[in-house]
Amino acid sequence: MDTFKVYSLFDINIVKGDGCYVYDNVGNRYLDLYGGHAVILIGHSHPHYIARVTDQLNRIAFYSNSVINELQIEFVKRLEKQCGYPDYSVFFINSGAEAIENAIKLASFHTGRKKVLAFNKAFHGRTSLAVQASDFNAFKSPVNEAGSVTFTQLNDIESVKRELASGEYAAVVFEGIQGLGGINIPCDDFLRQLRDVCDETGTILIADEIQSGYGRSGKFFAHQYSGIKADIIAVAKGIANGLPMAAILISPKFKAIKGQLGTTFGGNHLACSAACAVLDVMDSEKLIENAYNIGNYLLERLKKVSQIKEARGRGLMIGIEFDFPIEELRKKLLFEHHIFTGISGKNVIRLLPPLPLSKEQADHFVVTLEKVLNK
């Protein structure tokens, strides 16, 4: 028996992590500017995180949602103090795609409508509804072509108005910052107008903050730069710093109906202990503030590198676009200089480092990048 070969693998065996660094099995240290797809939020092997998860593992790791779980209550109380949505409720699931599935399903239950409006270059996950709302045809099988999702251009409010005027749409779903699509940022004024037109047409506004949320942008949620509130917010990735967990934050306008949503593993004891530890560290170490400051500093340094076509992003979610394919550049950064980065398409390097990234680590990356580009 073997693994199902759907991933392209680097010939590196990572066995340990510490802060913003990871180590392979032969002792090489790598600067981690990708955080395992934006999952490592508070840094690798944070001592408070390890202590809370270990303590919980020694008590009980899992029991079902048919009993009281005080860790869920603790998490919700902690989250409401930090996220800017104190009157919303929380439904726990396991992954970002599952969060989107449940958000769209809840919107459809609420409105009685069947259609969803999404945006070009969007990515919301690989499960059935989530992949339908993703503008990546290679990820879709024939069964995913249900025709319930329409795509329109990001930041084009007139096209949105034309679609929503039909009264057929249960929801509009958008990313706080498009990740896989290339680090594309919705204009703040566009989001304000989008909020208005959703209100006018009775359409639910879903914010996908799976990658851009949880402080990564320099605010708790990236859409908060615009001053709007979404009706449902999907979170995952860094919520538990590596343990599988996700959630949707749900407006008071929705009524909870017993049995309408459900999950086996969502909100389990171990995942909630990890999620509480993440919020502890984010607060005590002021990681959102650090993401804002270091992200702005890094972005300004990158904008001065002449070979870069465009550097864009918010906080520590940054896209570096070149006018040439970046595959070899990325490999040189990894294998010759031991720096992990991500990609979006063929021409964009994507940075999603842990939020404790330091100024010195940011400087090291820029100096190394210039060295590789000038070689």
SVG drawing of the C-alpha trace seen along z (x, -y; Angstrom):
<svg xmlns="http://www.w3.org/2000/svg" viewBox="-37 -53 62 55">
<polyline fill="none" stroke="black" stroke-width="0.4" points="0.0,0.0 1.1,-3.6 -0.1,-7.1 -2.3,-8.4 0.1,-10.6 -1.8,-13.8 0.8,-16.1 4.1,-17.3 6.6,-16.8 9.9,-18.6 12.6,-16.1 12.7,-17.5 11.6,-15.7 10.6,-18.2 10.7,-16.8 10.8,-19.8 9.7,-23.4 10.5,-26.3 9.0,-29.8 9.4,-30.8 11.8,-28.0 11.5,-24.3 14.2,-21.6 14.7,-18.6 15.9,-15.1 19.5,-15.9 19.6,-19.1 19.1,-21.9 17.2,-24.9 14.7,-26.7 13.0,-30.1 9.3,-29.3 7.6,-32.1 4.6,-29.9 3.4,-28.4 2.1,-25.3 -0.5,-27.1 -1.0,-29.9 -1.8,-27.3 1.1,-28.0 -0.2,-31.3 1.6,-31.7 4.8,-29.9 5.9,-26.3 6.1,-24.5 5.0,-27.5 5.4,-26.5 2.0,-27.8 0.3,-25.9 2.2,-22.7 1.3,-23.0 -2.4,-23.5 -2.7,-20.8 -0.7,-18.3 -2.7,-19.0 -5.9,-18.4 -4.6,-15.3 -3.9,-13.9 -7.6,-14.6 -9.7,-13.7 -9.2,-14.3 -12.7,-13.8 -16.3,-13.3 -19.3,-14.1 -21.4,-17.2 -24.2,-15.5 -22.7,-16.7 -21.6,-20.0 -18.0,-20.9 -16.9,-23.8 -13.8,-24.4 -16.2,-25.4 -17.7,-28.0 -14.3,-29.2 -13.3,-29.6 -16.4,-31.5 -16.0,-33.9 -12.3,-34.5 -13.1,-34.9 -15.9,-37.5 -13.4,-39.8 -11.0,-39.8 -12.8,-39.4 -15.2,-42.4 -18.4,-40.2 -19.5,-39.8 -23.1,-39.2 -22.5,-36.4 -22.8,-32.7 -20.3,-30.0 -20.7,-26.6 -17.6,-24.3 -16.4,-22.2 -13.0,-20.7 -11.7,-22.4 -12.1,-25.6 -14.0,-23.8 -16.4,-22.5 -16.9,-26.0 -17.8,-27.2 -20.2,-24.3 -22.1,-25.0 -22.1,-28.8 -23.7,-28.4 -26.1,-25.8 -27.2,-28.0 -27.7,-30.9 -29.8,-28.8 -31.9,-27.5 -32.4,-31.1 -33.4,-32.6 -35.0,-29.6 -32.9,-30.4 -30.5,-28.2 -27.9,-30.3 -24.6,-31.7 -22.5,-34.6 -18.7,-34.2 -15.8,-36.1 -13.2,-35.4 -10.0,-33.9 -11.8,-32.8 -10.8,-29.7 -13.0,-28.4 -12.1,-24.7 -12.3,-21.4 -15.5,-19.9 -18.7,-19.9 -20.2,-23.4 -16.9,-25.0 -15.3,-23.9 -18.3,-25.0 -17.7,-28.5 -14.0,-28.3 -12.8,-29.7 -10.4,-26.8 -11.8,-24.3 -9.0,-21.8 -10.3,-21.1 -13.9,-20.3 -15.2,-16.9 -18.4,-16.5 -20.5,-16.1 -19.4,-19.5 -20.9,-21.2 -24.3,-21.8 -24.8,-25.3 -25.7,-26.9 -22.8,-29.3 -22.2,-32.4 -18.9,-34.2 -18.4,-37.9 -15.4,-40.3 -14.0,-41.3 -14.4,-45.0 -17.1,-45.4 -20.2,-46.4 -22.3,-47.0 -22.0,-43.4 -23.0,-42.3 -26.0,-44.5 -27.2,-43.1 -27.0,-39.5 -28.5,-40.2 -31.4,-42.1 -32.9,-38.7 -33.7,-37.9 -32.4,-34.3 -29.2,-34.4 -29.0,-33.0 -25.5,-34.4 -22.5,-36.2 -19.2,-34.7 -15.9,-36.6 -12.4,-36.2 -11.0,-38.9 -7.9,-38.7 -7.8,-36.2 -5.0,-33.7 -4.6,-31.1 -5.9,-33.6 -2.9,-35.8 -3.2,-38.0 -5.9,-40.2 -7.6,-42.6 -11.2,-43.7 -11.5,-47.5 -12.8,-48.8 -15.5,-50.9 -16.5,-47.8 -17.1,-45.9 -19.2,-48.7 -21.3,-48.8 -21.5,-45.0 -22.9,-45.1 -25.5,-47.6 -26.7,-45.7 -26.9,-42.4 -29.1,-44.2 -31.3,-45.6 -31.8,-42.3 -32.0,-40.1 -28.8,-38.2 -26.5,-36.8 -23.0,-38.1 -20.4,-35.4 -16.8,-36.4 -14.2,-33.7 -11.5,-34.6 -10.0,-31.1 -6.6,-32.3 -6.8,-36.1 -8.4,-36.1 -7.2,-35.6 -4.9,-38.6 -2.9,-37.7 -3.9,-41.0 -3.1,-43.2 -6.7,-43.3 -8.6,-40.3 -10.4,-39.9 -9.2,-41.4 -12.7,-42.7 -12.7,-44.9 -10.5,-47.4 -13.7,-48.4 -15.7,-48.8 -18.4,-46.3 -19.9,-43.3 -20.6,-40.1 -23.5,-37.8 -21.4,-34.7 -17.6,-34.5 -15.7,-31.3 -12.4,-30.7 -10.0,-27.8 -6.2,-27.5 -4.5,-29.2 -7.4,-28.9 -5.8,-25.9 -2.2,-26.3 -2.0,-23.0 -4.8,-20.9 -7.7,-20.4 -10.4,-22.9 -12.7,-25.5 -15.7,-27.5 -18.4,-29.8 -19.4,-33.0 -23.2,-33.5 -25.2,-36.7 -28.1,-36.9 -30.5,-37.2 -30.2,-33.4 -32.3,-31.1 -30.6,-27.9 -32.8,-24.8 -31.9,-21.5 -30.4,-19.1 -30.1,-21.5 -26.2,-21.5 -24.1,-18.8 -20.6,-17.4 -18.8,-14.5 -15.4,-16.0 -16.1,-19.7 -15.3,-21.5 -13.8,-18.5 -11.9,-19.0 -8.4,-18.8 -9.0,-21.2 -10.7,-23.7 -7.8,-23.6 -5.5,-24.4 -7.7,-27.2 -7.9,-28.7 -4.1,-28.6 -3.9,-30.4 -6.1,-33.3 -4.1,-33.4 -0.8,-33.9 -2.3,-36.3 -3.4,-38.5 -0.4,-38.3 2.2,-38.7 0.2,-41.3 0.6,-39.3 -2.0,-41.2 -0.1,-44.4 3.2,-42.6 1.6,-41.3 0.5,-44.8 3.9,-46.4 6.2,-43.8 4.0,-43.2 4.0,-46.9 7.8,-47.0 8.4,-43.9 6.0,-45.2 7.8,-48.5 11.2,-46.8 9.9,-44.5 8.5,-47.4 12.0,-48.7 13.3,-45.6 13.6,-46.5 13.0,-43.0 9.6,-42.7 6.7,-43.6 4.4,-44.2 4.4,-43.5 0.9,-43.6 -1.0,-42.5 -1.9,-43.4 -0.1,-42.4 1.7,-39.1 -0.3,-38.0 1.9,-39.2 2.1,-38.4 5.3,-39.1 4.5,-39.2 7.2,-38.8 7.0,-39.1 8.6,-35.6 7.7,-32.1 9.0,-31.8 9.4,-28.0 13.2,-28.1 13.4,-31.2 11.3,-29.5 13.5,-26.3 16.7,-28.3 15.2,-30.1 14.3,-26.7 17.2,-24.4 20.1,-26.9 19.1,-29.3 16.6,-27.3 13.6,-29.6 10.1,-28.2 7.7,-30.3 4.4,-29.6 3.0,-30.3 -0.1,-31.6 -0.2,-30.6 3.1,-30.7 4.3,-34.2 3.5,-35.1 5.4,-34.1 3.0,-34.0 4.2,-34.8 2.1,-33.5 4.6,-33.3 3.8,-32.8 2.7,-36.1 5.7,-36.5 8.0,-37.1 10.7,-39.5 12.2,-42.5 15.5,-40.7 13.8,-37.6 12.0,-39.9 15.3,-41.6 17.0,-38.2 14.4,-37.2 14.7,-40.5 18.5,-40.4 18.4,-36.7 15.8,-37.4 17.9,-40.2 21.0,-38.0 19.1,-35.2 17.6,-37.7 21.0,-39.4 22.9,-36.2"/>
</svg>
